[in-house]
């Protein structure tokens, strides 16, 4: 099973279903970022819930750092998500993942 961060990376969960947190909230580079809030996470591993609905939040993304010659070389972040424990394949409840992605559109 993929985490919600991986599903977002592969465009299986749209950006609209992910809340991006930043200490400064909305900025010029991240107009949809939030600095605080209360959110209800929908389970991202439940095939009966569409990630494309306006009110469906499937993940909270908390960027923590980027390294490399370009800030997009390697990007580290925390992802919060909720699992249903479908078919006993994963524990039910909140999942916290530390992830990193390389070359997100960088040269």
C-alpha positions as CSV (number, residue, x, y, z in Angstrom):
1,X,0.0,0.0,0.0
2,X,1.2,3.5,-0.9
3,X,1.1,6.3,1.6
4,X,-1.0,9.4,0.8
5,X,2.3,11.3,0.0
6,X,3.2,8.8,-2.6
7,X,-0.3,8.8,-4.0
8,X,-0.1,12.6,-4.3
9,X,3.3,12.4,-6.0
10,X,1.8,10.0,-8.7
11,X,-1.3,12.2,-9.0
12,X,-3.6,9.5,-7.6
13,X,-4.7,12.0,-4.9
14,X,-5.1,15.5,-6.2
15,X,-3.5,18.6,-4.6
16,X,-7.0,19.9,-3.7
17,X,-7.3,16.9,-1.3
18,X,-4.1,17.8,0.6
19,X,-3.7,20.7,3.1
20,X,-0.2,22.2,3.0
21,X,0.9,23.6,6.3
22,X,3.5,26.4,6.6
23,X,4.4,28.5,9.7
24,X,3.7,31.7,7.7
25,X,0.4,30.5,6.2
26,X,-0.3,31.6,2.7
27,X,2.6,33.1,0.9
28,X,3.4,34.2,-2.7
29,X,5.0,30.9,-3.4
30,X,2.3,28.9,-1.6
31,X,-1.0,30.8,-1.8
32,X,-3.0,27.8,-0.4
33,X,-0.7,27.1,2.6
34,X,-2.2,27.3,6.0
35,X,-0.5,28.1,9.4
36,X,-3.2,26.5,11.5
37,X,-6.6,24.8,11.4
38,X,-8.8,21.9,12.4
39,X,-9.3,19.3,9.6
40,X,-11.2,16.1,9.2
41,X,-9.1,13.6,7.3
42,X,-11.0,11.1,5.0
43,X,-9.4,7.7,4.7
44,X,-7.2,7.6,1.6
45,X,-7.3,3.8,1.3
46,X,-11.1,3.6,1.1
47,X,-12.1,3.1,-2.6
48,X,-15.7,4.3,-1.9
49,X,-14.5,7.8,-1.1
50,X,-13.6,10.0,-4.1
51,X,-10.5,12.3,-3.6
52,X,-12.0,14.7,-6.2
53,X,-14.8,16.1,-4.1
54,X,-14.3,19.7,-2.8
55,X,-14.6,18.8,0.9
56,X,-12.4,15.7,0.8
57,X,-9.1,16.2,2.7
58,X,-7.0,13.0,2.5
59,X,-3.7,14.3,3.8
60,X,-1.9,17.1,5.6
61,X,1.5,17.9,4.1
62,X,4.1,19.6,6.3
63,X,7.3,20.5,4.3
64,X,10.4,20.7,6.5
65,X,13.4,21.2,4.3
66,X,15.0,21.0,0.9
67,X,18.6,20.3,0.1
68,X,20.7,20.4,-3.0
69,X,21.9,23.0,-5.6
70,X,18.3,23.6,-6.5
71,X,15.7,23.6,-3.7
72,X,13.9,20.9,-5.7
73,X,16.8,18.4,-5.7
74,X,15.6,16.6,-2.5
75,X,12.5,17.6,-0.6
76,X,11.7,16.3,2.9
77,X,8.3,16.5,4.6
78,X,5.9,15.0,7.0
79,X,2.5,13.6,5.8
80,X,-0.4,13.0,8.1
81,X,-3.2,10.7,6.8
82,X,-5.9,8.4,8.0
83,X,-6.2,4.7,7.1
84,X,-9.3,2.5,7.5
85,X,-7.4,-0.7,7.9
86,X,-9.1,-2.2,4.8
87,X,-8.9,-6.0,4.7
88,X,-6.5,-5.9,7.7
89,X,-3.6,-4.8,5.5
90,X,-2.7,-1.7,7.6
91,X,-3.6,-0.5,11.0
92,X,-6.7,1.7,11.4
93,X,-5.9,5.3,12.5
94,X,-3.6,8.2,11.9
95,X,-0.5,7.6,9.9
96,X,2.6,9.9,10.1
97,X,5.2,9.5,7.4
98,X,8.5,11.2,6.9
99,X,9.0,11.3,3.1
100,X,11.4,12.7,0.6
101,X,11.2,13.1,-3.1
102,X,13.9,13.9,-5.6
103,X,13.9,16.2,-8.7
104,X,10.4,17.6,-8.4
105,X,10.6,19.4,-11.7
106,X,14.2,20.6,-11.1
107,X,16.8,20.8,-13.7
